[in-house]
Amino acid sequence: MHDVDEDQILVGNGSDELIYLLAWAYLSDGGRALCADPAYRMDEITTHLAGATLLKVPLRNWAHDLERMSEVETDLCYVVNPHNPTGTARTGAEISEFAKSAKAKLVVVDEAYIDFVDDPDATTAIPLAREGRVAVLRTLSKAYGLAGLRVGYIVASAEIIKVLQKIRAPFSVGTLAQAGALAALSDVTHRQRIREHAIQTRQIVHDLFSSAGYSVVPSQANFVLVVAPEDELLERLNDHGISARPGSTLGLPGTVRVSVPSEDGLALLRSALGT
Ligand SMILES: Cc1ncc(COP(=O)(O)O)c(C=O)c1O
C-alpha cells in the first residue's frame, strides 16, 4: 500500500499504543514535545506521563501554525493532519517544507483521518517517512471502522522502528484484530464507500449548519466543527436524539464537534436545525 520496506512499519494496539511508545522512547529523559493548541489529547497525556515538557502553539485559522511551530526546538513534534478537532488539513507541500525547516528532532504526522481527505493538495507524508526524521501514524479505527479491534501502525525509518520495537510489549495486536485488519485492508470497495459517504455527508452537514446561521469550519475529516454557544446547540441537538461533542472537552470552548451521521442521523439533524 505504501511502497515501504517491512522494517519501516510497526503495527500497534491502535495508534494510541504507538503514541505511548514514541513518548517513552523519545521524551522520557526530560524531553520536550511540541503540539498545536488544541492537540489530540493522547499526544498531551503521553508527554505528561513521560515526565516531559509540553509546548503548544495555538492554531491559526483553525489549522496548525506550521510556520511558528517550525521555530521551536523540541525532541518530538506532533502534527495531526487532518487535525482533530477542527478537521483542517495542511497540504503535503507545507508538511514537506515543515519537515525540512522544523527545529524538532522528530516530526510525527498523525494521519488518522487522511482517508477522508478530498483536497488533492493535502497528500500523505509517508514518502517523507521512508528516510530521515519524519514518522507517520495511521489507524484502522476511522475509515475502516475497527476502533474496537485496536489496530494502528507507524511508518518511519528502520532506525526509529527498531527503537520502538525494543521497548514495546512482546504481545500487542491480537490474532482476531490482525485477521480483521487484513480483511479490512483488502476490502477496497468498502473503504471507498465509507470515504464517499463521509465526504458527501460532511458537506451536507456543513451546509445544514450554515443555512441555520452557524459558522462552520471546512472539514477534511469525518466530523465538522461548528462555532456556537455549546450548551444551547447541544441542547437543541439532544432534543432530537443527537449526541455531539462539546468543544470545551476538546480544548475549543465555544464550538461543537459533530460526527458525520448515517442517513437516519441526517434526518434527525434536519429536524433539529429546521432546514
Ligand atoms: C488524531 C488521532 N490520532 C489517533 C487516534 C487513535 O486512534 P486508535 O484508535 O488507532 O488508537 C485518534 C482517535 O480518536 C485520533 O483522533
The ligand as an SDF file (V2000), in Angstrom:
LIG
                    3D

 16 16  0  0  0  0  0  0  0  0999 V2000
   -5.7910   12.2290   15.7380 C   0  0  0  0  0  0  0  0  0  0  0  0
   -5.9930   10.8640   16.2990 C   0  0  0  0  0  0  0  0  0  0  0  0
   -4.9550   10.0330   16.3610 N   0  0  0  0  0  0  0  0  0  0  0  0
   -5.0920    8.7910   16.8590 C   0  0  0  0  0  0  0  0  0  0  0  0
   -6.3180    8.3390   17.3310 C   0  0  0  0  0  0  0  0  0  0  0  0
   -6.3920    6.9960   17.9830 C   0  0  0  0  0  0  0  0  0  0  0  0
   -6.5910    6.0000   17.1160 O   0  0  0  0  0  0  0  0  0  0  0  0
   -6.5080    4.4890   17.5870 P   0  0  0  0  0  0  0  0  0  0  0  0
   -7.9040    4.0240   17.7740 O   0  0  0  0  0  0  0  0  0  0  0  0
   -5.7920    3.8280   16.4430 O   0  0  0  0  0  0  0  0  0  0  0  0
   -5.7030    4.4080   18.8560 O   0  0  0  0  0  0  0  0  0  0  0  0
   -7.4130    9.1820   17.2720 C   0  0  0  0  0  0  0  0  0  0  0  0
   -8.7260    8.7350   17.7940 C   0  0  0  0  0  0  0  0  0  0  0  0
   -9.6240    9.4730   18.0600 O   0  0  0  0  0  0  0  0  0  0  0  0
   -7.2510   10.4840   16.7530 C   0  0  0  0  0  0  0  0  0  0  0  0
   -8.2770   11.3500   16.7070 O   0  0  0  0  0  0  0  0  0  0  0  0
  1  2  1  0
  2  3  1  0
  2 15  2  0
  3  4  2  0
  4  5  1  0
  5  6  1  0
  5 12  2  0
  6  7  1  0
  7  8  1  0
  8  9  2  0
  8 10  1  0
  8 11  1  0
 12 13  1  0
 12 15  1  0
 13 14  2  0
 15 16  1  0
M  END
$$$$
